[in-house]
Amino acid sequence: MKKIALRRGYDLTSISRPVRPKRDFEEFDLLIGMDDQNIADLTRMAPDAKAKAKIRKMTEFCTRIKVSSVPDPYYGDNKDYELVIDILEDACEGLIKTITNYKLKIG
């Protein structure tokens, strides 16, 4: 993934961290999962209905590529990694538009 991403100008050097339910559901407006398992895990961690409403699947923000989740390309080949980046680029564009529209609505 790092090699494929680097060819597109993305430097994937950061590492993820575990979700901190008490803090994250309070601090963030959105908690985004990549697939159904991520969503189920986040939903299980959510302390209440308000927190559950903050959970979204990344592919909900896609505007061009219609998929239900971001696939795990681990056992695939380069085209599978390319597809993941295509999906994430599309979803990130949609996420940015969603956030921008939200900010414009609330001032």
RAQUICOR-V482966 format. One record per residue. N is the residue number from 1. RES is the residue in one small letter. SS is DSSP state (helix for helix, strand for strand, loop for the rest). PSI is psi as a letter, one per 40 degrees, with the letter a starting at -180 (NA if undefined). D_FIRST is the distance of its C-alpha to the first C-alpha in whole Angstrom. Layout:
# RAQUICOR-V482966
((N & RES & SS & PSI & D_FIRST) (N & RES & SS & PSI & D_FIRST))
This chain:
# RAQUICOR-V482966
((1 & m & loop & d & 0) (2 & k & helix & d & 4) (3 & k & helix & d & 5) (4 & i & helix & d & 5) (5 & a & helix & d & 6) (6 & l & helix & d & 8) (7 & r & helix & d & 10) (8 & r & loop & e & 11) (9 & g & loop & e & 12) (10 & y & loop & h & 10) (11 & d & loop & h & 10) (12 & l & loop & g & 8) (13 & t & loop & e & 11) (14 & s & loop & i & 13) (15 & i & loop & i & 13) (16 & s & loop & i & 15) (17 & r & loop & i & 18) (18 & p & loop & i & 21) (19 & v & loop & h & 23) (20 & r & loop & g & 26) (21 & p & helix & d & 28) (22 & k & helix & d & 31) (23 & r & helix & d & 30) (24 & d & helix & d & 27) (25 & f & helix & d & 29) (26 & e & helix & d & 32) (27 & e & helix & d & 30) (28 & f & loop & i & 27) (29 & d & loop & d & 28) (30 & l & loop & i & 25) (31 & l & strand & h & 23) (32 & i & strand & h & 20) (33 & g & strand & i & 18) (34 & m & loop & d & 16) (35 & d & loop & i & 18) (36 & d & helix & d & 21) (37 & q & helix & d & 21) (38 & n & helix & d & 20) (39 & i & helix & d & 23) (40 & a & helix & d & 25) (41 & d & helix & d & 24) (42 & l & helix & d & 25) (43 & t & helix & d & 28) (44 & r & helix & d & 29) (45 & m & helix & d & 29) (46 & a & loop & h & 30) (47 & p & loop & d & 34) (48 & d & loop & i & 36) (49 & a & helix & d & 35) (50 & k & helix & d & 35) (51 & a & helix & d & 32) (52 & k & helix & d & 31) (53 & a & loop & e & 31) (54 & k & loop & e & 28) (55 & i & strand & h & 26) (56 & r & strand & i & 24) (57 & k & strand & h & 21) (58 & m & helix & d & 18) (59 & t & helix & e & 19) (60 & e & helix & d & 22) (61 & f & helix & e & 22) (62 & c & loop & i & 20) (63 & t & loop & d & 23) (64 & r & loop & d & 22) (65 & i & loop & h & 20) (66 & k & loop & g & 21) (67 & v & loop & i & 20) (68 & s & loop & e & 21) (69 & s & loop & i & 17) (70 & v & loop & h & 14) (71 & p & loop & i & 13) (72 & d & loop & h & 11) (73 & p & loop & e & 9) (74 & y & loop & d & 9) (75 & y & loop & e & 12) (76 & g & loop & a & 11) (77 & d & loop & a & 10) (78 & n & helix & d & 8) (79 & k & helix & d & 11) (80 & d & helix & d & 9) (81 & y & helix & d & 6) (82 & e & helix & d & 8) (83 & l & helix & d & 11) (84 & v & helix & d & 9) (85 & i & helix & d & 9) (86 & d & helix & d & 12) (87 & i & helix & d & 14) (88 & l & helix & d & 13) (89 & e & helix & d & 14) (90 & d & helix & d & 17) (91 & a & helix & d & 18) (92 & c & helix & d & 17) (93 & e & helix & d & 20) (94 & g & helix & d & 22) (95 & l & helix & d & 22) (96 & i & helix & d & 23) (97 & k & helix & d & 26) (98 & t & helix & d & 27) (99 & i & helix & d & 27) (100 & t & helix & d & 29) (101 & n & helix & d & 31) (102 & y & helix & d & 32) (103 & k & helix & d & 33) (104 & l & helix & d & 35) (105 & k & helix & d & 37) (106 & i & helix & e & 38) (107 & g & loop & NA & 38))
